[in-house]
Each structure stands twice: as C-alpha cells, then as structure tokens.
Amino acid sequence: MSYTKFNAEISKYLKNHQMIYVGTADESAQQTELRLSHYHQAKAVVFKLWVEQKKYKELISCAHGRWYPYEDFTLPLAQYFAAQQDLPYLKFLCEHEIRFRLEDTLKCLKRVKEYDVTLTNIQISEYLLHDFDSQKYHPIAELLKWRNQALLRLDAYIELLKDQSDIDYLNMIQQLREKLMNLTLKLADLKQIKFKI
C-alpha cells in the first residue's frame, strides 16, 4: 500500500512539474533516458519529502517490499536513521532483509547436506567450484551465492551500527556474521532478529 502512495506522489510531482511520466512503445532512446531521469529526480524529491514528514513506516514498507534497488532506497534510508541515532527504525528497516537472506542461506545449506551428507561445513566453505558449469545448478554454488549476499547486507549493517550506542546488539550481529561465515548458523540464532518497532 505504501508503494502505491509513494508512486502516486511521484506521478503527481511529475505532472505538476510538466515532466514526462508515461512512456510509449515508440519513444526514442533519448526520450526514454529523459523520462527515467525525470522519474529518478521526482523519486528523490518525494523520498526527501517523506523523510522530512517522518513517514518512516511508509518508507520502510516500500523498502521491505523491495520495489526499489537497495542502493537507491534502502541504504540511504538506513544511513539517515543511523545519522539520526534512531536505532529502533534502523533495526526495523535492516533486520527484515537480513533475516530473509539468512533464512534463504539456511535452506540452501539444508539442500547441500541432502545433496552430499558426508560434507562438513569446512569442506563446503572450501569447495572449489571452478570446474563446474556456471550455467547449471549446483547446490553449493547456490549456497555460497546466498551466503555472500547475506554477508554483504550484514557488513553494511555492521558499518551503520558502529556509531550507535548499543554495543551488545552490535556484538550479537557480528556473532551472527561469524556463524554465517563458518556455516554454523542455526534457525534458533535468528530469534534475536525480530524487526519490530
């Protein structure tokens, strides 16, 4: 619902400022580029306006819906909350995606264990995939891909948390990262990530 409102605000801004807001099938590459430029400009203005109006839950809802790229929407919002020392909203924003990426990694780890029950976590981490066709599915390649994506989000989150006052929470997130790196993470470890406000 928040995405619909956010997008409606973008469309309203585009119309009010007589910018291109609807594409056509026969538009040129230059017209497409101009339309996208107008859209990104309007999105930035509406984003800033909603932050000023403290529509945090609505912005977080848009981020959680993954309607916009992480780097363009979620990360700037997280940086804003970190700069404002607003740890509850920072947690609410970031824990959601981290938890889902960790859960996906655990599902992949389970499939790897079903694929070859003799593999240990150390062997899985050190598994050499260069001999495999990258176009074909391989459970270990899938696991390592999801683990790397989760590590990227955790690393970004840890950087944001370094300036916050809750050292115990930062340590807990760093321990989750370490368990993920070693593939010793368990579903029970995720109980610490609640993403509630």
N, C-alpha and C positions, 0 to 999 in steps of 0.2 A: 504494500500500500504506500509506503514512504517513497519507494522508487517512482511510482506513478505521480505522486505530488511533486517530487523533485524534477522529474522530466517535464511535467506541466509548467512548472516555474521557468524551466529553461526555454520551452516553446514560447511562453508568454514574453520573456525577455527578448527573444529573437524577433518576435512580431512587433513588439513595442519599439525596437531599435531598427526596424526595417532591414533585418538581416535574413539571409536565406535559411529557412528552417525545414524545407521539404525538398528531397531530391527527386529527380526524374530519371527514367530509364535512358534517356538520350542526352543527358548532360555531359559536357566535356570534362576532361581530367582537371582542367583549371577550375571549372565550376564546382566539381566535387571537392577539390582542395580548399576552395574558398568556403564552401558550406561547412566542411569539417572544422576549418579554422574558426568560423563563427560559432559553431556548436561548442568547441572547447573553450572559447572565450566566455560564452554565456554560462557554461557549466562552472567555470572558475568563479564568476561573479555570484552565481546562486549559491555555490558552496560557501563562499566567504560570507554572504548574507545570512545563511542558515547558522553558521558558526557564531556570528555576531548576535543573532536572535536566540542563541543557545538551544537550537533544535537538535540536541545531541543524540537523543534516542532515534530520531528520524534518520539522521546521518549514519548512525551505527547500523540501523536496519538496512539502509542502502548498501553499506559495506558488507554486511553479513549475507545479503542476497547475491553478492559477487556480480553486481550489474556493471561495475566499472573496474578497470585494471587496478591491482593492488598499489602499484607505484603512483598512480594518478589520484587515488581517492583514499584508500585505507591508510597508507603510510603518512600522507600529510595530516590526516585527522589524528592519527596516533602521535605524531610529532607535536601537534597542537596540545593534546591532552598532557603529554609529557612536559612540555614547556610550562603549562599551567599548573603542574604538580597535581593533576586530577587523576589519581591512581584508580579510583573505582571505575571511571569511564574508560581509562586506558585498559584495565583488565577486561572489562565488558567487551570492548572492541576487539582486542587481540586474542584473548583466550579462545574465542569461538573457532576461528580458523585453525589455530594451533591444535586444539583438541581434535578437530576433524582430520587434520593431516596425520596426527599421531595415531588415531583410530585406523585410518587407511593403511598406515605403515604396519600396524599390528595385524591387520587382516592379510596383508601381503606376506608377513613373516609366517603366519599360520599356513598359508599356501606353500611356502618354501619348505616348511617342515613336513608337509604332506607329500611334496614332490620328492624329497630325499630325507628320510627320518634319521639318517646317520650324520647329517651335517650339524656341526656345532655353530654357535653364534660367531665365534672367532673365524671359523672356516668360511662362513657366509660373508663376513666383512672383508675377508682377504680374497674372495673368489675372483678369478680373472675372467672377465667377460669379452676380452678382445677377440677370442676365437669364435664367438657366436655371431650369427647374422642379426644385425640390429633391426631388420625388418620383421623378424619373427619374435613371437612372445617367448620370454624366458622369465620364470618366476623370480629369480634372483635379481635380474636386471630391473624388473618392476619394483621389487622391494627397495633396491638401492636408489631408484629414481624417487620413490615416495619419501624415503628417509632423507634424501638430500633436500627435497622441497620443505620438509618439516624442519630440518636443520637451518635452512635459510630464514624461515619465519622466526624460529627460536632465537637465532643470532640477532636479528633485527630487534626483536622484543627485548632481549637482554641489554642491548645497547640503550634502548629507551628507558629501561628500568634503572640503569646505573646512577642516574641523578635523582631517583626517588628515595624516599625516606625508609621504606620497608625493606630492610636488608634481609630479613628472614624469607620474605617472599622471593626476592631475587635469588637467594641461595637455593630455594626449592625449584625454581625454574632452571637454574644451572644444573641441578642434580637430574632433572628430567632430561635435559640435553645430554648429559653424560650417559645416562641409561639408554637413550636413543642411539647415541654414537656406538655404544657397546652392544646394542640389540638385546639389552636385558630389561627393557621396559615392559611392564605388565599393565593390563587394563586397570587394575586396582590403583596404580600410580596416577591415573587420570582423574581420580576422585578429588584431587586437590585443585583441579581446574574446573571452576563452576560457571564462569562467565555470566554471573547475575549482577544486577545493580541494586 
